[in-house]
Amino acid sequence: MNYTSIKKWILVIFLILITISIVSCIGIKSQINQHLGKNTELVDTSIFKISSNPIAIKNISVLSPDSSKMLDSLTVLIKNGKILNIAKGINITNQYKIINGTGKYLIPGFIDSHVHLKNSKNDLLLYLANGVTYISEMTGSKRHLEWRKEAQNGAVSPKIYVATRKVGSKKGFIRKIKELYFDQPLNYTTEKKARKAVRKFKKQGFDAIKLNGTLSKEIHHAITDEAKKQNILTIGHLSYSIGLNHFYSSGQSQLSHIEEITKNTMEDYTGVVYNTPKLYLKYLNQNSDSIAINLKKNNIVVSSTVWVSESFPKQKFELNNFIKTIELKYTNPGLIEGSRLAKGWLPGNNAYEDIEVKKNPKISEKSKIFWKTYAKAIKIMAKALIRHNVILTAGTDANVTGVVPGFSLHDEFESLKKCGMSNSKILHSATVAPAEWMKSNTGKIKIGYDADLVLLNKNPLEDIKNTKSINTVIANGKLLNRRSLDKMLQLVKEANHRSRKINIDKYIE
């Protein structure tokens, strides 16, 4: 074989490899899109004829700006998306649509401080139908920045705060491919590249930079330092290379989960948790107050995500019962069903369920002990944070396995209640606290604030479950009555049903 023939064969083989790689990438991307819900039928939101005319809510009980009490028999005027006036005996002109608030309760729209939107806009309707008028997206992309802009321009949507994808410092060619083509965590291996990335995120319009738990000390410092210069928040996970002792003064202003704290204490604990669960919980109890005090001292915000942590033992060992307790019919079918590359939510293919562990009685017992201890640890730490008035924002991790957008925030409220949080503080954690953290002009019923409001039939200060008694939602001054909210839920359910590949009737009670 001559030299020219060899060159031709090398070129042919190279082209074949390139073709295989491209086809593989397209196939992988297709599976990812399926799992993230891109193939789910979208609801046509243009059918909702939503009024943005001036609104007057008469004789209504209004939640005070500090969330501590209801102020009775007030009239609230709303115009051009803002709260124009709040008082008794206001003269109402003919331009206002009048709502009789007698026997009802007006509170700020809820804010879920930790969600994952994935690829389906249907989720935006689920949030609104559950009184959630603002969400904080924690794995943001250019797509979500576009959705944020659409919401600002009047789309049927909650407001959206967008953090970047997780940022880490791992090396490797495969990692680079994953982040370029498959929306995996972004990695920067030098301080120069990390600082450049911060400036890029700021220019792109992201609201915050989400840090991964794998960040090295050097890259973590470079990002937090540059972010401070660029006036953009650093939030997210607690890097094991930093540890709790150095975290407080690290420049990171928010933790995305209470479990970030407990996982770190498990690293510091010298024993094996499943062998000595009582000793670990004793260790945590002894340290939880000092951790909370340091977080408070350094003004670090913590997003709760308690309910999902409590669900881990149930999803791992009681999945058939658990799956029937959530609003499965409203969840994007792509997430439920999974794909060839990712597990879903259903028994036999659940991301948290480990079938091989369940088959081995000895290992299964150790795993049960660990995860039950894990859930108890979250509760211990939550109680300490509440005791010391650490800034807690109600977050759910919506769209991770088992966590249904919108509905899950009400589940989170009940979990926070079990941790000892008062109804007033729970409402504060889903309104005032996240709004102030995000520096947004919402979260309070106050003159000049954005008109993001929820009208309830029952008083949530008496029972936190009353947050579900939603009569009307006002999102950015636009009125959504109960009929519109029910229509949203119905249309999402129907779109999901038509998009399903797996029948879920046996999981719906």
VOGU-3710 file (C-alpha; in Angstrom, 3 decimals, decimal comma):
1> mnytsikkwi> 0,000/0,000/0,000  1,506/3,329/-1,052  1,684/6,516/1,004  -1,236/8,169/-0,839  -3,534/5,190/-0,107  -2,597/5,261/3,579  -3,452/8,961/3,742  -6,836/8,286/2,135  -7,612/5,493/4,603  -6,604/7,664/7,541
11> lvifliliti> -8,859/10,440/6,253  -11,775/8,019/5,771  -11,363/6,599/9,278  -11,120/10,105/10,713  -14,307/11,180/8,915  -16,105/8,034/10,114  -15,061/8,743/13,711  -16,181/12,363/13,409  -19,539/11,253/11,970  -20,023/8,690/14,761
21> sivscigiks> -19,163/11,339/17,350  -21,614/13,847/15,887  -24,408/11,266/15,641  -23,691/10,140/19,210  -23,795/13,717/20,492  -27,087/14,340/18,681  -28,515/11,130/20,147  -27,326/11,995/23,657  -28,696/15,528/23,356  -32,027/14,122/22,197
31> qinqhlgknt> -32,221/11,871/25,256  -31,319/14,785/27,535  -34,020/16,937/25,955  -36,542/14,134/26,425  -35,663/13,820/30,101  -35,762/17,579/30,684  -39,241/17,795/29,186  -38,533/19,597/25,947  -40,777/17,174/24,055  -43,780/17,750/26,305
41> elvdtsifki> -46,675/19,565/24,656  -46,830/23,212/25,743  -49,971/24,943/26,957  -51,032/27,874/24,803  -51,065/30,725/27,330  -52,614/33,151/24,835  -56,048/31,712/25,727  -55,861/33,406/29,121  -57,494/36,818/28,825  -55,846/38,321/31,869
51> ssnpiaikni> -56,880/41,757/33,007  -54,239/44,299/33,966  -56,769/47,058/34,652  -56,605/48,926/37,968  -57,875/46,818/40,893  -59,446/47,807/44,207  -59,697/45,138/46,901  -62,178/46,322/49,524  -62,597/45,367/53,168  -59,705/42,911/53,145
61> svlspdsskm> -57,442/41,657/55,948  -53,861/42,466/54,915  -50,664/40,819/56,143  -48,461/43,389/57,844  -45,058/44,178/56,259  -43,275/42,202/59,012  -45,613/39,189/58,453  -46,645/39,178/62,128  -50,355/40,039/61,977  -53,379/40,738/59,824
71> ldsltvlikn> -54,507/44,360/59,477  -58,293/44,348/59,216  -60,794/46,085/56,943  -58,411/47,795/54,520  -58,756/48,784/50,893  -55,822/48,098/48,568  -55,502/49,946/45,262  -53,405/48,458/42,449  -52,462/50,279/39,256  -49,796/49,768/36,585
81> gkilniakgi> -48,443/46,706/38,398  -47,833/48,603/41,650  -49,560/48,935/45,012  -50,884/52,479/44,831  -52,562/52,868/48,214  -53,510/50,952/51,378  -55,959/52,527/53,791  -59,465/52,561/55,188  -62,272/54,489/53,545  -60,556/55,150/50,210
91> nitnqykiin> -62,718/56,730/47,538  -62,746/54,301/44,577  -63,294/55,718/41,088  -64,944/53,881/38,180  -61,623/52,943/36,588  -61,049/50,231/39,205  -62,269/46,656/39,088  -63,620/46,082/42,596  -62,996/42,841/44,492  -64,909/42,271/47,712
101> gtgkylipgf> -62,380/41,035/50,240  -64,791/40,522/53,133  -63,739/37,461/55,136  -60,591/36,974/53,038  -56,856/37,517/53,556  -54,331/39,277/51,342  -50,677/38,260/51,522  -47,641/38,813/49,266  -47,148/36,323/46,461  -44,950/33,407/47,475
111> idshvhlkns> -41,305/33,133/46,441  -39,637/29,752/45,968  -35,947/30,480/46,462  -34,659/27,250/44,917  -36,138/25,718/41,751  -34,979/23,997/38,562  -37,076/24,985/35,554  -35,677/22,451/33,060  -37,118/22,890/29,533  -40,897/23,172/29,902
121> kndlllylan> -42,709/26,477/30,340  -45,744/24,589/31,636  -44,096/24,671/35,052  -44,518/28,449/35,121  -48,284/27,917/35,208  -47,970/25,454/38,098  -46,188/28,107/40,137  -48,841/30,747/39,487  -51,686/28,321/40,228  -50,099/27,708/43,631
131> gvtyisemtg> -49,651/31,388/44,456  -45,928/31,474/43,622  -45,261/34,782/41,881  -41,450/34,703/41,995  -38,972/31,848/41,565  -35,214/31,565/41,827  -33,785/29,324/39,091  -30,674/27,549/40,346  -29,294/25,982/37,161  -29,766/28,889/34,819
141> skrhlewrke> -29,106/29,093/31,099  -29,611/31,596/28,282  -33,031/30,012/27,814  -34,020/30,991/31,340  -32,682/34,501/30,840  -35,045/34,739/27,859  -37,945/33,482/29,976  -37,085/36,127/32,589  -37,235/38,822/29,920  -40,577/37,506/28,639
151> aqngavspki> -41,950/37,630/32,196  -40,768/41,232/32,516  -42,543/42,027/29,241  -45,890/40,698/30,439  -45,890/36,938/29,745  -48,085/34,676/31,903  -45,319/33,806/34,326  -43,924/34,387/37,780  -40,931/36,687/38,024  -37,666/34,763/37,558
161> yvatrkvgsk> -34,317/35,204/39,290  -31,601/33,352/37,360  -28,387/31,954/38,825  -25,752/30,309/36,633  -25,103/26,631/36,293  -22,903/25,200/39,042  -19,325/26,387/38,804  -16,516/23,986/39,752  -12,788/23,575/39,223  -12,434/20,005/37,939
171> kgfirkikel> -10,116/19,231/35,023  -10,546/16,907/32,055  -11,499/16,796/28,384  -14,718/14,820/28,998  -15,876/17,406/31,565  -15,293/20,130/28,993  -17,407/18,269/26,409  -20,189/17,800/28,980  -20,279/21,475/29,898  -20,131/22,678/26,279
181> yfdqplnytt> -22,841/20,426/24,862  -24,838/18,914/27,705  -25,370/21,771/30,216  -23,224/20,144/32,894  -21,372/22,192/35,580  -18,886/24,748/34,296  -15,273/24,272/35,399  -12,409/26,764/35,623  -8,932/25,580/36,501  -7,054/28,867/36,894
191> ekkarkavrk> -7,804/32,028/38,850  -7,529/34,086/35,657  -10,159/31,987/33,863  -12,423/32,038/36,921  -12,306/35,836/37,194  -12,952/36,185/33,474  -15,973/33,882/33,814  -17,412/36,045/36,609  -17,214/39,108/34,394  -18,841/37,160/31,557
201> fkkqgfdaik> -21,728/36,008/33,792  -22,288/39,589/34,896  -22,338/40,815/31,302  -24,761/38,053/30,256  -27,203/39,265/32,902  -27,206/36,453/35,455  -28,398/37,454/38,915  -25,969/35,225/40,825  -23,181/32,670/40,418  -23,865/29,204/41,787
211> lngtlskeih> -20,831/27,489/43,291  -20,301/23,735/43,288  -19,193/21,705/46,291  -16,061/20,614/44,418  -14,438/24,043/44,133  -10,806/24,334/45,210  -9,907/27,044/47,737  -8,008/29,057/45,136  -10,804/29,106/42,557  -13,463/29,688/45,228
221> haitdeakkq> -11,565/32,739/46,463  -11,001/34,053/42,931  -14,711/33,796/42,097  -16,014/35,310/45,343  -13,447/38,119/45,216  -14,164/39,003/41,588  -17,922/38,681/42,171  -17,702/41,238/44,962  -15,932/43,630/42,587  -18,578/43,028/39,921
231> niltighlsy> -21,460/43,331/42,423  -22,915/39,885/41,714  -23,803/37,381/44,449  -22,070/34,028/44,917  -24,434/31,364/46,178  -24,888/27,601/46,200  -23,097/24,669/47,727  -20,517/24,444/50,501  -17,191/23,333/49,085  -15,527/20,583/51,093
241> siglnhfyss> -12,175/22,223/50,407  -13,431/25,319/52,251  -15,244/23,645/55,156  -17,540/25,338/57,628  -14,811/27,076/59,620  -13,537/28,979/56,574  -16,914/29,293/54,886  -18,277/32,040/57,140  -15,743/34,586/55,906  -15,353/33,173/52,383
251> gqsqlshiee> -17,477/35,813/50,666  -20,217/33,390/49,650  -23,500/34,977/50,695  -25,946/32,071/50,478  -26,231/28,312/50,996  -28,648/26,483/48,729  -29,670/23,814/51,238  -29,652/23,202/54,983  -28,225/19,793/54,107  -25,041/21,505/52,894
261> itkntmedyt> -24,352/22,182/56,573  -25,210/18,696/57,832  -23,209/16,979/55,086  -20,197/19,003/56,151  -20,666/18,010/59,805  -20,765/14,378/58,678  -17,365/14,934/57,066  -16,041/16,418/60,317  -17,558/13,675/62,487  -14,894/11,084/63,242
271> gvvyntpkly> -17,201/8,056/63,311  -19,236/6,187/60,694  -22,745/7,634/60,751  -24,694/4,424/60,125  -22,698/2,589/62,827  -23,109/5,315/65,446  -26,189/7,377/64,494  -26,977/8,490/68,054  -23,417/9,690/68,631  -23,449/11,631/65,367
281> lkylnqnsds> -26,758/13,314/66,195  -25,371/14,164/69,639  -22,296/15,646/67,939  -24,524/17,711/65,656  -26,656/18,911/68,569  -23,517/20,066/70,363  -22,340/22,055/67,333  -25,562/23,261/65,696  -25,942/26,412/67,809  -22,419/27,662/67,142
291> iainlkknni> -22,875/27,004/63,403  -26,122/28,964/63,395  -24,557/31,837/65,370  -21,700/32,114/62,868  -24,085/32,079/59,900  -26,170/34,807/61,517  -23,087/36,857/62,417  -21,920/36,807/58,793  -25,373/37,511/57,284  -25,367/34,284/55,290
301> vvsstvwvse> -28,755/33,341/53,829  -29,827/29,675/53,852  -32,443/28,205/51,528  -34,350/25,478/53,364  -35,229/22,507/51,053  -36,219/20,481/54,140  -39,107/18,550/52,584  -37,044/16,939/49,833  -34,437/15,802/52,381  -37,199/14,271/54,473
311> sfpkqkfeln> -38,376/12,413/51,364  -35,082/10,582/50,763  -35,792/7,612/53,100  -39,319/7,335/51,698  -38,191/7,436/48,077  -35,435/4,920/48,744  -37,450/2,391/50,745  -41,186/3,211/50,512  -41,430/4,552/46,980  -44,735/2,914/46,008
321> nfiktielky> -46,479/4,657/48,894  -44,574/7,930/48,542  -45,259/8,381/44,828  -49,012/8,387/45,527  -48,720/11,334/47,917  -47,407/13,869/45,383  -49,183/15,683/42,516  -47,667/13,389/39,904  -50,188/14,215/37,177  -48,899/17,789/36,953
331> tnpgliegsr> -45,235/16,836/36,680  -43,515/16,950/33,309  -43,671/13,421/31,801  -40,044/13,617/30,662  -38,855/13,923/34,250  -41,166/11,168/35,496  -40,259/8,697/32,776  -36,547/9,435/32,522  -34,525/8,462/29,473  -31,807/6,032/28,415
341> lakgwlpgnn> -29,309/8,328/30,120  -31,176/9,431/33,232  -33,523/7,885/35,748  -36,985/9,265/36,423  -39,367/9,277/39,374  -41,267/5,989/39,090  -40,630/2,728/40,988  -37,949/0,641/39,313  -36,430/3,711/37,664  -36,261/6,285/40,464
351> ayedievkkn> -33,121/8,393/40,832  -33,030/7,921/44,621  -34,203/4,311/44,802  -31,327/1,807/44,920  -32,806/-1,567/43,986  -29,546/-3,470/44,486  -29,228/-2,111/48,022  -32,826/-3,116/48,785  -32,064/-6,654/47,673  -29,254/-7,003/50,236
361> pkisekskif> -30,786/-7,059/53,768  -27,518/-6,246/55,547  -26,597/-3,283/53,344  -30,232/-2,178/53,177  -30,451/-1,912/56,960  -27,312/0,231/57,128  -28,661/2,448/54,345  -31,988/2,878/56,158  -30,186/3,917/59,333  -28,040/6,405/57,425
371> wktyakaiki> -30,906/8,093/55,554  -33,180/8,281/58,577  -30,290/9,844/60,495  -29,717/12,190/57,558  -33,330/13,422/57,705  -33,164/13,854/61,501  -29,950/15,863/61,129  -31,649/18,288/58,741  -34,374/18,863/61,336  -31,851/19,440/64,145
381> makalirhnv> -29,963/21,985/62,056  -33,155/23,695/60,908  -34,271/24,126/64,507  -30,930/25,737/65,401  -31,175/28,132/62,451  -34,691/29,090/63,528  -33,631/29,553/67,181  -30,888/31,985/66,213  -32,890/33,889/63,591  -30,630/32,977/60,688
391> iltagtdanv> -32,084/34,349/57,433  -34,010/31,367/56,061  -35,686/31,448/52,665  -38,239/28,802/51,768  -36,883/26,754/48,868  -37,910/23,387/47,484  -35,418/22,156/44,847  -38,468/21,834/42,587  -38,150/19,342/39,713  -35,554/17,197/41,422
401> tgvvpgfslh> -36,968/13,713/41,939  -40,290/13,795/43,779  -40,565/17,590/44,069  -43,504/18,985/42,058  -43,238/22,667/41,025  -45,601/25,005/42,869  -47,221/22,368/45,050  -43,911/21,621/46,754  -43,666/25,050/48,377  -46,762/24,305/50,450
411> defeslkkcg> -45,173/20,982/51,434  -42,075/22,926/52,481  -44,179/25,179/54,702  -45,482/22,140/56,595  -41,948/20,751/56,986  -40,743/24,083/58,383  -43,687/24,045/60,787  -42,588/20,628/62,063  -39,128/22,106/62,644  -40,651/24,641/65,050
421> msnskilhsa> -41,018/27,651/62,763  -44,014/29,888/63,526  -46,604/30,555/60,832  -45,506/34,186/60,760  -41,854/33,284/60,184  -42,781/30,729/57,527  -44,662/33,412/55,595  -41,696/35,752/56,100  -39,354/33,073/54,691  -41,422/32,873/51,487
431> tvapaewmks> -42,026/36,595/50,996  -39,947/39,259/52,746  -36,720/37,280/53,285  -36,164/36,054/49,695  -37,300/39,387/48,210  -34,744/41,261/50,298  -32,049/38,710/49,443  -32,803/39,111/45,730  -33,059/42,914/46,168  -36,485/42,860/44,573
441> ntgkikigyd> -39,291/45,369/45,031  -41,767/42,698/46,114  -42,489/40,472/49,113  -44,461/43,067/51,103  -47,876/44,666/50,849  -46,662/48,226/50,944  -47,248/51,355/48,871  -44,897/51,443/45,887  -44,154/47,707/45,920  -44,883/45,416/42,981
451> adlvllnknp> -48,412/44,023/43,031  -47,508/40,342/43,471  -50,260/39,144/45,779  -52,351/36,172/46,833  -55,927/36,385/48,098  -56,716/33,533/50,504  -60,044/32,253/51,810  -58,505/31,304/55,179  -56,009/32,917/57,538  -52,485/31,426/57,148
461> ledikntksi> -51,395/32,842/60,522  -53,904/30,498/62,165  -52,890/27,419/60,181  -50,051/27,300/57,624  -52,071/24,806/55,560  -54,379/27,717/54,764  -51,805/28,925/52,215  -53,497/26,418/49,917  -56,888/28,190/50,140  -56,095/30,354/47,122
471> ntviangkll> -58,954/32,458/45,798  -57,086/34,836/43,486  -53,501/35,503/42,394  -52,273/38,913/41,269  -48,962/38,636/39,417  -47,294/41,925/38,512  -50,683/43,619/38,717  -52,435/41,052/36,501  -55,528/39,376/37,919  -55,850/35,578/37,882
481> nrrsldkmlq> -59,115/34,427/39,451  -59,809/30,904/40,687  -61,364/29,936/37,376  -58,190/30,927/35,486  -55,967/29,114/37,986  -58,038/25,932/37,709  -57,895/26,202/33,906  -54,089/26,411/34,083  -53,900/23,229/36,130  -56,344/21,420/33,879
491> lvkeanhrsr> -54,489/22,346/30,691  -51,101/21,311/32,116  -52,557/17,974/33,218  -54,069/17,382/29,764  -50,865/18,367/27,929  -48,885/16,003/30,150  -51,350/13,179/29,514  -51,051/13,554/25,743  -47,251/13,577/25,997  -46,903/10,448/28,141
501> kinidkyie> -45,199/7,247/27,102  -45,915/5,512/30,424  -49,349/5,270/32,045  -49,281/6,580/35,643  -52,917/5,930/36,634  -51,956/3,376/39,302  -49,855/6,006/41,081  -52,662/8,594/41,255  -55,151/8,346/44,092
//
